[in-house]
Amino acid sequence: MSAVEQAGHLPDIFSEAVGRRVVEHRAWGETVAVALPDLSDAQASALCAHVRTRARETLRRMETARIVAAIDRASACLLDRAHPLRRKAEALLPVVTGYDRETVRLGLTSYLKTFRKPQLLRFLAEDFSNPGVLDGFQPAVKGGLVRARGPDLLLHVWAGNVPALPLWSLVAGLLVKAGTVGKLASAEPLTAGWFAHLIAEADPELGECLAITWWKGGAGGAEAAYLTAADCVMAYGGNDTLAALRAKLPVTTRFLPHGHRIGFAMVGREALDSRRAGPLAQLAAHDMVRYEQQGCYAPQMLFVERGGATAPDEFARHLAHALAALASRHPRRRLDQAESSAIAAWRSGHEMRALDGCASLLGDPADPWSVVLLDRPATLSPSGLNRSLAVVAVDDLAEVPALVAPHRAYLQTAGIAAAPARLVALADDLAAVGVTRISAIGRMTAPEAGWHHDGRFSLLDLVTVTEIEAGAEAAAEGFAPYAD
């Protein structure tokens, strides 16, 4: 086992006095010990007060362009495979998360590119027609002036073991000039702290406006200090966890929850000729393998339209072949007992359908993937995750919106392979049942810069808008020195 890795990021005045809780992660025959910052009640209150003060006194005066530049430099460092922190990420994250090294390497590069300067500017432009409103009052289209301000103290509560996933909300908070405190996810407690450290190196004043720490949720202690101090809380996790967290917050605290979601894919008959079907199945397999369907945007069911040159059962075999081929390049991470049981229960349910002639299971239970073909339309249902998926044959993709509608509250991403006119028509019907993101198959697990997470505005939801009405602006003219 190597030396203990220090997780998180704290402003300089807190760096030496805090306690640490050491946790060990094991995978691929290696062990990594991580020391999580564990602050006392008083330290947590002092930290929140420090970040809030620095946000008011320093961050508010920064030009947005300066913040973008610091984030861009941090991203560039982690994209550089020769940089010490990038080398550390490639060495430690496979052990901490269980994902294979190649998956981690490719995933980091793909994800971090969304935080370079051009993508950050698109991020801002997507939510603000004039991003200058973050720097001061700007002319409003209806007349008067308008500006937007982020919260003085934004608390992030992260969950999950997908590498670097917290960076999305961390960056969003900084772009709106929010003082930021983030709670590390125990399953992946490293990347957010590394990124914050790089931002602090790029711009020390900005580094004093953010902190990445940890506390044991639901156990009293310092948690109440963080929740009481925050103006806004952005949280990720299961619905029960989010409901419990909401109940602990003051009624005046803005709460932005992101719970579990379910994704699915659709393949039209025009995409099923002999030239396209095989490569498309490979892209679908990549969407399954990349982080083992742990992200809310991964496919858990795939609807295939009849009438193409490649029938649904043949497409299912293409998919199984692609998953088998990927297993050697990207070995599946070791599953715990609960995960293994979930796959076994999922397979068992479909084995019962197979007895009635309604389903066909491909592969062996010992294989690191599971594909089932359902020969009749079936409503959307969760898979066993970790490379398990049902291929559902349908006569027409127009049937699919009704098949996924029962899960309206949990829908997010749909991957679609269809001709342009059908894509738009299907997207319209899917939007009506709650789908908020349409992607290409093969890109389901890689949202574009500026996407609207769960159909919401990533930046606009964080800000408060102040308006100077046109009447007030006009009245002020009467008091100007040149008015007499």
C-alpha positions in Angstrom: 0.0 0.0 0.0 1.4 3.4 -0.9 1.4 6.5 1.3 -1.9 8.0 2.4 -3.4 10.3 -0.2 -4.8 13.6 1.3 -8.2 14.3 -0.1 -10.0 17.6 -0.4 -9.0 21.3 -0.5 -9.1 23.8 2.3 -8.1 27.5 2.5 -4.6 27.9 3.9 -5.8 28.9 7.4 -7.4 25.5 7.8 -4.9 23.2 6.2 -3.0 22.0 9.3 -5.4 22.0 12.2 -8.2 19.6 10.9 -8.7 16.0 11.7 -8.6 13.2 9.0 -10.6 10.0 8.6 -8.6 7.4 6.6 -10.5 5.0 4.3 -9.1 2.3 2.2 -10.1 1.3 -1.3 -9.1 -2.0 -2.9 -9.2 -3.1 -6.6 -7.0 -4.8 -9.1 -4.8 -6.3 -6.4 -3.9 -2.8 -5.0 -4.9 -0.7 -2.0 -5.2 3.1 -1.8 -5.6 4.8 1.6 -7.4 8.2 1.4 -7.5 10.7 4.3 -10.7 12.6 4.2 -10.8 16.0 5.9 -13.1 15.7 9.0 -13.8 19.1 10.6 -15.3 19.7 14.0 -18.5 21.7 14.5 -16.6 24.9 15.2 -14.2 24.4 12.3 -17.1 23.8 9.9 -18.8 27.0 11.0 -15.5 28.9 10.7 -14.8 27.4 7.2 -18.3 28.4 5.9 -17.9 31.9 7.4 -14.4 32.3 5.7 -15.7 31.1 2.3 -18.7 33.4 2.5 -16.6 36.4 3.5 -14.0 35.8 0.7 -16.9 35.3 -1.8 -18.4 38.7 -0.9 -15.1 40.6 -0.7 -13.1 39.0 -3.5 -15.1 36.7 -5.8 -17.8 39.3 -6.4 -15.2 41.7 -7.8 -13.6 39.2 -10.2 -14.4 39.4 -13.8 -16.0 36.2 -15.1 -13.2 36.0 -17.7 -10.7 35.6 -14.9 -12.6 32.7 -13.3 -12.9 31.1 -16.8 -9.2 31.4 -17.2 -8.4 29.7 -13.9 -10.8 26.8 -14.6 -9.3 26.4 -18.1 -5.8 26.3 -16.6 -6.8 23.7 -14.1 -8.4 21.6 -16.8 -5.3 21.9 -19.0 -3.2 20.5 -16.2 -5.3 17.5 -15.7 -5.5 16.9 -19.5 -1.7 16.8 -19.6 -0.7 13.2 -19.1 2.8 14.4 -18.0 1.4 16.5 -15.2 2.0 15.0 -11.7 -1.7 15.1 -10.7 -2.8 13.6 -14.0 -0.3 10.7 -13.5 -1.6 10.4 -9.9 -5.2 10.3 -11.2 -4.4 7.5 -13.7 -2.6 5.5 -11.0 -5.1 5.9 -8.1 -8.6 6.3 -9.6 -8.7 2.7 -11.0 -8.0 1.4 -7.5 -10.4 3.8 -5.8 -13.4 3.3 -8.2 -12.7 -0.2 -9.5 -12.9 0.9 -13.2 -10.1 -0.4 -15.5 -7.2 2.0 -16.2 -8.1 2.5 -19.9 -11.7 3.4 -19.0 -10.4 5.9 -16.4 -7.8 7.4 -18.9 -10.3 7.8 -21.7 -13.1 9.0 -19.5 -11.0 11.7 -17.8 -9.8 13.1 -21.1 -13.3 13.2 -22.7 -14.8 14.8 -19.6 -12.2 17.3 -18.8 -12.3 18.7 -22.4 -15.8 20.1 -21.5 -14.1 22.5 -19.0 -11.7 24.2 -21.4 -12.3 27.9 -22.2 -14.3 27.5 -25.4 -16.7 25.1 -23.7 -17.0 27.3 -20.6 -17.9 30.3 -22.8 -20.6 28.1 -24.4 -21.8 27.1 -21.0 -22.2 30.7 -20.0 -23.8 31.7 -23.3 -26.3 28.8 -23.1 -27.9 30.2 -19.9 -27.2 34.0 -20.3 -27.9 35.9 -23.5 -25.4 38.4 -22.1 -23.0 36.8 -19.6 -21.9 40.3 -18.6 -24.9 40.2 -16.2 -22.6 38.3 -13.8 -20.2 41.2 -13.7 -22.6 44.1 -13.3 -25.8 45.7 -14.5 -26.5 45.3 -18.2 -29.2 46.8 -20.4 -32.4 44.7 -20.4 -34.3 44.0 -23.7 -37.5 45.3 -22.1 -35.8 48.4 -20.8 -33.9 49.2 -17.6 -30.9 47.2 -16.3 -30.4 43.7 -15.0 -27.7 41.7 -13.2 -27.4 38.2 -11.8 -25.6 37.1 -8.6 -24.9 33.6 -7.3 -25.3 32.6 -3.7 -22.7 33.8 -1.1 -22.4 30.2 0.0 -23.2 27.2 -2.3 -23.0 23.8 -0.7 -22.5 20.7 -3.0 -23.3 17.3 -1.7 -21.9 14.8 -4.1 -22.5 11.1 -4.6 -21.4 8.2 -6.8 -18.1 6.7 -7.9 -17.9 8.0 -11.5 -14.5 9.7 -11.7 -14.5 13.5 -11.7 -18.3 13.7 -11.8 -18.5 16.5 -9.1 -16.6 18.9 -11.4 -19.8 19.8 -13.3 -21.5 21.4 -10.3 -18.2 22.8 -8.9 -17.5 24.6 -12.1 -21.2 25.9 -12.4 -20.9 27.4 -8.9 -17.7 29.2 -9.6 -19.0 30.6 -12.9 -21.8 32.4 -11.1 -19.3 33.6 -8.4 -20.7 31.5 -5.6 -18.6 30.8 -2.5 -18.3 27.1 -2.7 -18.1 24.2 -0.2 -18.2 20.7 -1.5 -18.8 17.4 0.3 -16.8 14.6 -1.2 -18.4 11.3 -2.2 -16.7 8.5 -0.2 -16.7 6.3 -3.3 -14.6 8.8 -5.3 -13.1 11.4 -3.0 -10.1 12.5 -5.0 -10.7 14.4 -8.2 -12.7 17.3 -6.8 -9.9 18.2 -4.4 -7.2 17.9 -7.1 -9.2 20.2 -9.3 -9.7 22.7 -6.6 -6.0 22.6 -5.8 -5.2 23.4 -9.4 -7.6 26.3 -9.4 -6.0 27.7 -6.3 -2.6 27.4 -7.9 -3.9 29.2 -11.0 -5.6 31.9 -9.0 -4.8 31.9 -5.2 -7.6 34.5 -4.4 -10.1 32.2 -6.2 -8.8 29.3 -4.2 -9.6 31.0 -1.0 -13.3 31.1 -2.1 -13.8 27.3 -2.3 -13.3 24.4 0.0 -13.7 20.6 -0.6 -14.3 18.6 2.6 -16.2 15.7 4.0 -18.5 14.8 6.8 -20.5 11.7 7.8 -24.1 12.3 6.6 -27.0 11.8 8.9 -24.9 11.4 12.0 -25.1 14.9 13.6 -21.6 16.3 14.1 -20.5 19.0 11.7 -23.3 18.3 9.1 -25.8 20.8 10.8 -23.1 23.6 10.6 -22.8 23.2 6.9 -26.5 22.9 6.2 -27.4 25.9 8.3 -24.7 28.1 6.8 -25.6 27.4 3.1 -27.7 29.8 1.0 -28.2 27.1 -1.6 -27.6 23.3 -1.6 -27.1 21.3 -4.7 -27.3 17.6 -3.9 -26.9 14.3 -5.7 -28.1 10.8 -4.6 -31.0 8.5 -4.1 -34.5 10.0 -3.6 -34.7 8.8 0.0 -31.3 10.4 0.8 -32.4 13.7 -0.9 -35.7 13.7 1.0 -33.9 13.3 4.3 -31.5 16.1 3.4 -34.2 18.4 2.4 -35.9 17.9 5.8 -32.8 19.1 7.5 -32.6 22.4 5.7 -34.0 25.7 6.8 -37.1 26.6 4.8 -35.4 29.6 3.3 -32.5 27.6 1.8 -32.7 26.9 -1.9 -32.5 23.2 -2.6 -31.5 21.8 -6.0 -31.7 18.0 -5.9 -30.6 15.5 -8.6 -31.9 12.0 -7.9 -31.7 8.8 -9.7 -32.6 8.7 -13.4 -33.0 6.0 -16.0 -31.8 6.1 -19.7 -32.8 4.1 -22.7 -32.0 3.9 -26.4 -34.0 3.5 -29.6 -32.9 2.2 -33.1 -35.0 2.9 -36.2 -35.2 0.5 -39.1 -33.3 3.0 -41.3 -30.2 2.5 -39.1 -30.3 -1.3 -39.4 -28.8 -2.0 -42.8 -25.9 -4.4 -43.0 -23.4 -1.5 -43.0 -24.7 0.4 -40.0 -26.0 -2.2 -37.6 -22.7 -3.7 -36.4 -21.0 -0.4 -35.7 -24.1 1.0 -34.0 -24.2 -2.0 -31.7 -20.6 -1.3 -30.8 -21.5 2.3 -29.9 -24.4 1.1 -27.7 -22.0 -1.3 -26.0 -19.6 1.6 -25.3 -22.5 3.5 -23.6 -23.0 0.4 -21.4 -19.4 -0.3 -20.5 -18.3 3.3 -19.8 -18.6 3.4 -16.0 -20.8 0.3 -15.9 -24.1 2.1 -16.4 -23.6 3.9 -13.0 -24.4 7.3 -14.5 -28.0 8.4 -14.8 -27.6 8.9 -18.6 -26.5 5.3 -19.4 -28.9 3.0 -21.3 -30.8 0.3 -19.4 -33.1 -0.8 -22.2 -32.8 -0.6 -26.0 -35.8 -0.6 -28.3 -35.2 -1.9 -31.8 -37.6 -1.4 -34.6 -38.7 -4.3 -36.9 -38.6 -4.0 -40.6 -34.9 -3.2 -41.1 -32.4 -5.3 -42.9 -31.1 -6.4 -39.5 -33.8 -7.8 -37.3 -33.9 -7.1 -33.5 -32.6 -10.5 -32.6 -29.6 -10.1 -34.9 -28.9 -6.7 -33.5 -29.0 -8.2 -30.0 -26.4 -10.7 -31.1 -24.3 -7.8 -32.5 -24.5 -6.1 -29.1 -23.6 -9.3 -27.2 -20.6 -9.8 -29.5 -19.5 -6.2 -28.9 -19.8 -6.5 -25.1 -17.8 -9.7 -25.2 -15.0 -8.0 -27.3 -14.9 -5.0 -24.9 -14.6 -7.2 -21.9 -10.9 -7.9 -22.7 -10.0 -4.3 -23.3 -12.1 -2.9 -20.5 -12.5 -5.6 -17.8 -15.6 -5.2 -15.6 -14.9 -3.9 -12.1 -15.3 -6.3 -9.3 -18.9 -6.4 -8.1 -20.0 -6.4 -4.5 -22.6 -8.9 -3.2 -25.5 -6.5 -3.7 -24.5 -5.7 -7.3 -24.1 -9.4 -8.1 -27.4 -10.2 -6.6 -29.1 -7.4 -8.6 -27.8 -8.9 -11.9 -28.8 -12.4 -10.8 -32.3 -11.3 -9.9 -32.6 -9.4 -13.2 -31.6 -12.5 -15.2 -33.9 -14.7 -13.2 -36.9 -12.5 -14.0 -36.1 -12.8 -17.7 -35.5 -16.5 -17.5 -39.1 -16.9 -16.3 -40.2 -14.9 -19.5 -38.0 -17.2 -21.6 -40.1 -20.2 -20.4 -43.1 -18.6 -22.0 -41.2 -18.0 -25.2 -41.2 -14.2 -24.7 -37.5 -13.7 -24.1 -34.1 -15.1 -25.1 -31.0 -14.7 -22.9 -27.7 -14.3 -24.6 -24.5 -15.4 -23.0 -23.7 -17.3 -19.9 -24.3 -16.2 -16.3 -20.6 -16.3 -15.8 -20.0 -13.7 -18.6 -19.2 -10.1 -17.5 -22.3 -8.9 -19.4 -25.9 -9.9 -19.9 -28.2 -9.2 -22.9 -31.8 -10.4 -23.1 -34.0 -10.1 -26.2 -37.7 -9.4 -25.6 -39.7 -10.3 -28.6 -42.8 -8.3 -27.5 -43.1 -4.7 -26.5 -42.3 -4.2 -22.8 -42.5 -1.1 -20.6 -39.2 0.4 -19.6 -37.7 -1.2 -16.5 -34.3 -0.9 -14.8 -31.6 -3.4 -15.7 -29.3 -5.1 -13.3 -26.6 -2.5 -14.3 -23.0 -3.4 -14.7 -23.4 -4.3 -18.4 -26.9 -5.8 -18.4 -29.5 -4.6 -20.9 -32.8 -5.8 -22.5 -33.2 -5.4 -26.3 -37.0 -4.9 -26.9 -38.4 -5.5 -30.4 -41.1 -3.1 -31.5 -43.1 -2.7 -34.7 -42.7 1.1 -34.7 -40.6 3.4 -32.6 -43.7 5.6 -32.2 -44.8 3.0 -29.5 -41.8 3.8 -27.3 -43.0 7.0 -25.6 -46.0 5.1 -24.1 -43.7 2.3 -23.0 -41.4 4.6 -21.1 -44.1 7.0 -19.7 -44.7 5.0 -16.5 -41.2 6.1 -15.4 -41.8 9.8 -16.2 -40.5 11.0 -12.9 -37.1 9.3 -13.5 -36.6 9.8 -17.3 -33.6 11.8 -18.5 -31.5 10.6 -21.5 -32.7 8.8 -24.6 -30.1 7.8 -27.3 -31.7 7.7 -30.8 -30.5 6.4 -34.1 -33.1 7.5 -36.7 -33.4 9.8 -39.7 -33.6 13.5 -39.1 -37.4 14.0 -39.5 -38.1 11.0 -37.3 -35.6 12.2 -34.7 -37.4 15.5 -34.2 -40.9 13.8 -34.2 -39.7 11.2 -31.7 -38.0 13.8 -29.5 -41.2 15.8 -29.4 -43.2 12.8 -28.2 -40.5 11.8 -25.7 -40.4 15.4 -24.3 -44.1 15.1 -23.6 -43.4 12.1 -21.3 -40.5 13.6 -19.4 -37.3 12.9 -21.4 -35.0 15.9 -21.1 -32.0 14.9 -23.2 -31.7 13.3 -26.6 -28.3 12.1 -27.7 -26.6 10.0 -30.3 -26.0 6.4 -29.4 -22.4 6.2 -28.4 -22.6 9.7 -26.7 -25.2 8.9 -24.1 -22.6 9.0 -21.3 -20.9 12.1 -22.5 -23.2 15.2 -22.2 -22.2 18.2 -24.2 -20.9 21.4 -22.5 -23.8 23.5 -21.4 -26.4 20.7 -21.4 -29.5 21.2 -19.2 -29.1 18.7 -16.4 -32.5 17.1 -15.8 -34.1 19.7 -18.0 -33.0 22.6 -15.8 -30.6 25.5 -16.3 -27.2 24.7 -14.8 -26.3 28.3 -14.1 -29.6 30.2 -14.1 -31.0 28.1 -11.4 -28.2 29.2 -9.1 -28.6 33.0 -9.5 -30.8 35.7 -8.2 -31.7 38.4 -10.6 -31.9 42.1 -9.6 -33.6 44.6 -12.0 -33.5 48.3 -12.2 -36.8 49.1 -13.9 -36.9 51.4 -16.9 -39.0 53.8 -14.8 -36.4 54.0 -12.1 -33.7 54.6 -14.7 -35.7 57.3 -16.4 -36.5 59.0 -13.0 -32.8 59.1 -12.2 -32.3 61.3 -15.2 -34.2 64.0 -13.4 -31.5 64.1 -10.7 -28.5 64.2 -12.9 -26.2 67.3 -12.9 -27.1 68.0 -16.5 -30.9 67.9 -15.8 -31.1 71.6 -14.8 
